[in-house]
Amino acid sequence: MTIKLFQKNDAGRSSKRFARSIGGNIFMTALVVFTGVILGLPLLYAVMAAFKPMEEIFVFPPRFFVRNPTTDNFTDLMIMCSNLWVPFSKYLFNSLSVAVVTTFLNVLVCSACAYPLALNHFPGKKAIFNLIVVALMFVPQVTFLPQYVIIAKMGLIDTWPAMVLPSVATSLGVFLMKQFMEQMPVSVIEAARLDGYNEFLIFFKIIMPNVKPAWLTLTIFSFQGIWNNGSVQSVVFSENLRTLPTVMAQISQGGGIARVGVSAAATVFLMLPPIILFVLLQSKVVETMAFAALKE
């Protein structure tokens, strides 16, 4: 039972588009292009640095573009990875398995928590949501010590679940899903209950299909954060359980300034999975953000 709740009003959007003056369109286009260029410069510079030879990396004044591109940095990185005590494929498998499983659980748990907050009424609902909003103000580093203590008390230090459990539920994920779920008419939920649907069927057959843009957006945010999360290594000491970002940091930083080029190549290599995922799902991000701040 999938109901299309969010339809685009093409006529309304067209009228708004033509109501703006030509000068306004030019200004908005220029502003968007300028903002995109500013935001894309760090990414472009990282790619340029990865192809710079050693003599161009330390030239003064620094050059943004590379003049004599080379792939030696990537070659050196692959040679170092092939000489690791643990196979490179093992580190890659650890990173992908942790990122994929944790992202899946994060989307599922955050969506399940957001459902009653958005569409049900119970005592303490407002207080719980206010607590989640307050939690958004704290950086993740604040929770590192409490997480370590809890994981140690559970006896999970140096285990695979220790890398997954701390990121299963996030305040940002619950907030994003709740804001989007609130757009669904309560009458649809009530009609489903009259048809004999229990809460689990309503959640999986009605709620989740209609909030697909929201959980796709959360998938992007969650995967990116978990893929680049180096804090998991504070609870893992076995070399067989280490993830790729930690190993790349050890390789690139272990040789000092002599490995600056290798470090740039490692940075580009680690950027690829989140970028690929974003390119595949980015069309849903704008739609989610358009609804996230709206109320019925």
N, C-alpha and C positions, 0 to 999 in steps of 0.2 A: 504493500500500500504506500506508494510514493506520490506525494502531492507536491506539485510545483507551486510554491508560495510566492516566490520572488520573480516577478516578470518585469522586464524593462519597458519603460514607456518611451518608445521611439519618437512619438509625435511630440511629447513634452520636451524631450531632450533636444530635438531638432529646433523647436521654437526658441529654446534658450540659447542654442548655438547661434542662430541667425539674429537674435536680439542684440548680441554683443557687437560693438563697432569693429571696423577693420583694424583700427589702431589698437583696440583692446586685444584682438586676436594676435596681432603681431607681438605686442608686449608680453602676453602670456606665453606664447611660443618661445620667445627669446629667453624669458625667465626660466622656463622648463629646461631649455637646452643648456643655459648657463649653469643651472643647478646640477644637471646631469654630468656636465664636464667636470665640475668641481668634485663631485662625489666619485667620479670614475678615475681621476688622476692618481690616487694612491694605488689602485689596482693596476693601472697601466705602468706606473713606475716600478712596481714589484716585478712585473713581467719583463720590463726593460733591464732591470738589475740582474735578473737571472741569466740574461744572454750577454752580459758585459764581460770582457776579459779582465784580468786582474789589473792591468795598467789603467783601464778606464774607471774601475770602481773607486780608486783612490786619487783620481785626478782632481786638481783644484784650479778654478772653481768647479763644482760638480756639474755634470751634464745630465740632462733629463733623458735624452734619447741616446741609444747606443750607436756608435759609428762602425764598429767592426764586430758584428754579432758572432757569437760562438756557442757551441753546445757543450763545451768542456765542463761547465759547472754541472750539467745534468749527467755527463759521463762519469765525473768524479763521484757524484752522489750515488750512482748505480754501483760503482766499484766498491764504495764503502758499505753499501747495503749488502752486497754479495759476500762481504767478509765478516758479517755479524755472526756472533756465536749462535743465536737463534735465527732460523731462516726468516727472510723478509716477509714471505707469504704468511707466516704465523702472526707477525705484528699486524699485517693488513687484515687478516681474518679476525683478530681480536677487535680491531677498531670497527670494522663493518658489523660484526655480530653485536657488539655493545651498542653502536649507534642505531642499528635497525630495530633491535628488540626494545631498547629504551624508548625510542621514538614511538613505536607502536603502543607500548604500555602508557606512555605519557599522554598520547592523544585519547586513548580509551579511558583512562582514569580521570583526566581533566574534563572530558565530555560528560562522564557519568556524574561527576561532582557538580558540574554546571547545570545539569538538567533539573534537579529539584530546586536549586537556587533561582532558576529562571522561570519555571512554570508551575511550581508547587508552593503551597503555603504551610509553614510550620513554625512553631515558636523558636525564636532565636535566629531566624533566617537573616534578618538585617544585620545583626551583630556579627554573624559569621562572614557575611560578604564584606563588611567594614574591616574585619581583621585581614581578609585577603587583600583588600585595597592597601592597607597599611604595609603589608608584607612586600608590596611592589616597590616600596621606597628603599628597601635594603638590598645592597649588592650581595651576590652569592657568596663572597668570601666571608661574610659574617657567620654563615652557617657551617663553615668547614669544621671548626672544633666540635660543635654539638654533634654533627654527623659522624665524626670520627669516634666520639665517645659512645654513641648509640650503636654503631657498627661493631665496635670492640665488645660492648656488653652482649651483643647477639652472637658473638663468636664468628663473625664473618670476615675478619681481617685476612687479607691475602687470598680472597676467593672471588670468583666471577660475579656472584650476586652483589658484592660490595661495590662494584662499578656501575651496577644497574639501578639498584634501589634508591639511592639518593636523588635521582633525577626523574623518578616515575611520576611524581606530582609536582607541579609548579604553579605558583600564584598567577603568573602571566597567562598560562594556559587556561586556567579556570575562569579568569576574568574575560579573556577573549571569547571563549565559548559561551559564557553566560550572556554577554552583551549581544551576541548574534542570535542565540536561542530565544531571547525575549521578543524578537520580531514575529515569532510564530503565533498565530491566533490560538487562544485557549480553547475556542470552540472545536478546533480540529482534534485536540487531545481528548476533550470530553466526548466527541463523537466516536473516537476510537475505543474509549472505555465502554461506551454503550454497545459497541459491536463485539465486546468480549475480549478486547486486547488487555493483557496485563502490562505492567510497567516496563518489563524487559522487551516485549514486542513493540511497544510504543517507542521505546528508545532506539532500537535497532532498525525498525521498519519505517518509522515516520520521522523521528528527530534527526538521526544521523544522515539519511539521504538528503534531507532538506537543508542541512547545515554543512554540506560538503565543502563549500568555499572556505568556511572557518577552519575545519580540521585539516584541510590541505595547507592552509597558511600556518597553522600550528605545527604541522609536519616539517615545514621548511625551517621555522624558528628552532624547533626542538632538535632536529638533525644537526643544524649548524652549531648550536651550543654544545651538544654532546660530542660531536666530532672534534671540536677544538678544545674540549674540556681536559685540562691537564691535572685538575685536582683529584681525579680518580686514582692517580698514582700515589697519593698519600695514604691510601689504604691497601695498596698492592705492592708487594716487594719481590715477588717471583718474576724472573725475567720472561717466563713463558706466558705471563698474563699482561705484560705491558702493551700499550697501544702505540699506534704509529706516530702521533704527534710528539709523544715523549721521546721516542727513539730518534726521530728526526731532529729534535732539539739537542739531544746528546751528540749526534753526529756533527751537526753544523756548528755548535758552540764549543766543542771539545778542542778544536785546533786554533782558537783565537781568531785574529784578523786574517789569517791565511785561508780560512774557510768562509769568508763573507760571501763569496760567490756561490758556494755550495749551500749556504744558508738561504740565499735568495731562491735558488732552485728548489730547495725543500719547501719553502713557503708557497711557491707556485704549485708544486705537486699537491700540497695539502689543501689548496684552495679549490681544486678541481671538483671533488665530489659535491660540496655544498653549491657551487656554481651550477653544475649540471642539474642538480635537483631543483634549484630555483628557476632555471630556464624552462624546465619541463612544467612547473606548477605556477609560474609567476602570473599567468593570466587570471588566476583566482584570487590573487592577493589584493588587487585593486577592488574587486567586488566585495571582499570581506571587509576591508577598511571603510568602504562606503556605508555599510550597514552597522558597523561596530558601535558608532556613537549615537544611533537613532533609538527612539523609544516609540512604543505604540501610542 
